[in-house]
Amino acid sequence: RSYRAVAPAATYLPCPAVGIGPTRQWIMEHARAAGLEAVVMLDDDITFAKRRLDDLTKFENMTSPDYAALFAQLASALATHAHVGVLAREGGNRITEHAVYNTRMLRVLCYRVPEFFKAGASFTRLHFMEDFDVTLQLLRAGLPNMVLCDYVSNQGGSNAAGGCSTYRTLEGQAQAAHGLKALHGDFVKVVQKTTKTAWNGATRTDVVIGWKKAAVAGGIVLGARA
């Protein structure tokens, strides 16, 4: 109902998939069957902010025209890159470029559908961290990504109530971390992390990823702009 309130003319489809990875994969496969060129996936618990022009290290609330401008930028970026994201607010104050490349994508995941399937990418190889897995798959296939930095995304905290947190456990998180390592080898380092907000302060098994190292391995020339 909340979606229909703001987008009454949109088409809504029931998704038969269960779990975050199968759901993302169903979206991609539906898009291919429908002949769509690109897909934009948004987490259901995110907020956005835009970078202030008077101080590029700070952000301010979005207006309706700002959202239109953000999605216009995403569409433009998808014309030149097979996968596109939006910068995370955490640490975003230290990044003042308009865009960064060959790096982490989360919360906002945008793909050109033909290139996704041509690379043989799949969201279903892991129960969690499936977004990181797909980014690594595409980078290692030689497809550079672009992450927009004029806007940032945020959320209440990792594993906040709702969504896949209803079935994601510390054990499942650890299995995903080790699974990502098994799939991508030296591009992934498994670590232990403890933060105040994520997972209610519990220590979790997590990963550190060499995104640019993976891109170079895929034949991507760092610094080049497609």
DASULGI-V670456 format. One record per residue. PHI is phi in radians with two decimals (NA if undefined). PSI is psi in whole degrees, 0 to 359 (999 if undefined). D_CENTER is the distance of its C-alpha to the mean C-alpha in Angstrom with 1 decimal. Layout:
phi/psi/d_center
PHI/PSI/D_CENTER
PHI/PSI/D_CENTER
//
This chain:
phi/psi/d_center
NA/321/25.2
-1.15/325/23.1
-1.18/315/21.0
-1.10/332/24.3
-1.12/326/25.7
-1.80/343/23.4
-2.43/67/23.0
-1.15/337/26.2
-1.56/355/26.3
-1.26/158/23.0
-1.63/130/23.2
-1.99/132/22.0
-2.12/138/21.9
-1.29/136/22.3
-1.76/121/19.8
-1.40/349/22.0
-1.33/155/19.3
-2.14/128/19.1
1.75/153/16.3
-1.15/316/12.5
-1.13/307/12.4
-1.02/326/15.4
-1.15/314/14.3
-1.08/319/11.2
-1.15/321/13.8
-1.08/320/16.3
-1.04/314/14.4
-1.13/317/14.1
-1.21/323/17.7
-1.11/318/19.0
-1.08/318/17.6
-1.10/316/19.4
-1.12/328/22.5
-1.46/356/22.5
1.33/22/22.5
-1.37/145/19.4
-1.51/330/18.1
-2.56/156/14.5
-2.32/141/12.1
-2.11/119/9.8
-1.92/132/8.1
-2.11/133/8.3
-1.05/155/8.7
-1.56/2/12.5
-2.19/24/13.2
-1.73/157/11.7
-2.16/161/14.0
-2.17/155/14.0
-2.50/159/16.5
-1.99/153/17.9
-1.28/136/19.4
-1.30/141/23.2
-1.39/334/25.3
-1.44/341/28.1
-2.65/102/26.1
-1.20/352/22.9
-1.61/3/22.1
-2.21/163/22.1
-2.25/163/20.3
-2.46/167/21.8
-1.12/154/21.2
-1.58/150/20.1
-1.95/171/22.6
-0.99/315/22.5
-1.07/329/23.0
-1.13/319/20.1
-1.11/320/17.7
-1.08/319/19.5
-1.16/321/19.1
-1.05/311/15.4
-1.21/332/15.0
-1.15/320/17.7
-1.13/320/15.9
-1.06/315/12.8
-1.08/318/15.5
-1.12/318/17.4
-1.15/325/14.6
-1.21/345/14.0
-1.25/340/17.8
-2.14/349/17.5
-2.34/142/14.2
-1.30/336/12.9
-2.51/136/9.2
-2.40/144/8.1
-2.43/186/5.9
-2.17/139/7.8
-1.02/142/9.3
-1.33/145/9.5
-1.17/327/13.1
-1.07/113/14.0
1.42/359/15.9
-1.15/339/15.1
-1.17/340/18.9
-1.57/355/19.4
-2.06/111/17.5
-1.98/7/19.5
-1.23/163/18.7
-1.24/332/17.6
-2.75/154/14.7
-2.19/164/13.8
-2.33/151/13.2
0.96/60/12.3
-2.59/186/10.1
-1.12/141/7.2
-2.17/137/3.6
-2.72/156/2.6
1.24/313/4.6
-2.06/110/4.7
-2.13/118/4.1
-2.16/134/7.6
-2.41/144/10.0
-1.43/122/13.7
-1.09/311/15.2
-1.03/317/18.2
-1.17/324/16.5
-0.99/311/14.1
-1.37/328/17.3
-1.08/326/19.5
-1.36/353/17.5
1.26/24/17.9
-1.23/151/14.3
-2.62/141/14.0
-1.58/358/11.9
-1.80/13/15.2
-1.41/339/16.2
-2.33/152/15.1
-1.28/326/15.5
-2.38/172/12.6
1.03/22/10.0
-1.14/331/9.5
-1.20/318/5.8
-1.12/320/7.5
-1.05/315/10.4
-1.17/319/9.2
-1.04/317/8.1
-1.15/320/11.5
-1.02/315/13.2
-1.26/320/12.6
-1.09/316/13.5
-1.22/341/16.4
-1.51/2/17.4
1.56/18/17.9
-1.86/107/15.2
-1.22/152/14.0
-1.99/169/10.8
-2.38/128/11.1
-2.04/118/9.4
-1.28/141/11.7
-2.12/0/13.6
-1.30/344/16.2
-2.29/159/14.1
-2.38/153/12.1
-1.91/155/10.3
-2.55/166/11.9
-2.66/168/12.9
-1.10/326/16.1
2.82/151/15.2
-1.02/136/13.5
1.13/30/15.2
-1.14/163/16.8
-1.00/142/19.0
1.72/169/18.0
1.06/216/15.4
-1.25/350/14.9
-1.17/345/16.7
-1.22/341/19.8
-2.28/359/20.0
-1.49/125/17.9
-2.01/169/20.6
-1.05/324/21.0
-1.16/318/22.5
-1.15/323/19.6
-1.07/316/17.2
-1.12/319/19.7
-1.08/320/19.9
-1.14/318/16.2
-1.06/313/16.5
-1.21/328/19.6
-1.16/320/18.4
-1.12/320/15.6
-1.06/317/18.5
-1.12/325/20.7
-1.35/328/18.5
-2.15/5/17.7
0.98/232/20.8
-1.20/352/21.3
-1.34/348/17.7
-2.21/133/17.0
-2.06/127/19.2
-1.51/130/19.5
-2.38/169/20.5
-1.86/133/21.7
-2.26/143/20.2
-2.36/122/21.8
-2.29/162/20.7
-1.23/324/22.5
-1.65/322/19.9
-1.33/139/17.6
0.98/32/19.4
0.98/31/22.5
1.46/3/23.2
-1.30/150/23.5
-1.34/131/23.0
-2.21/157/20.2
-1.46/127/19.5
-2.41/189/16.3
-2.36/152/15.3
-2.05/129/15.5
-2.07/134/14.0
-1.57/79/15.8
-1.05/312/13.2
-1.23/328/16.0
-1.09/319/18.5
-1.15/320/16.6
-1.09/316/16.4
-1.09/320/20.1
-1.09/332/20.8
-1.48/2/19.4
1.57/10/21.8
-1.37/134/19.6
-1.57/114/21.8
-1.15/138/20.3
1.64/341/21.3
-1.36/146/21.7
-2.09/116/20.1
-1.16/999/19.8
//
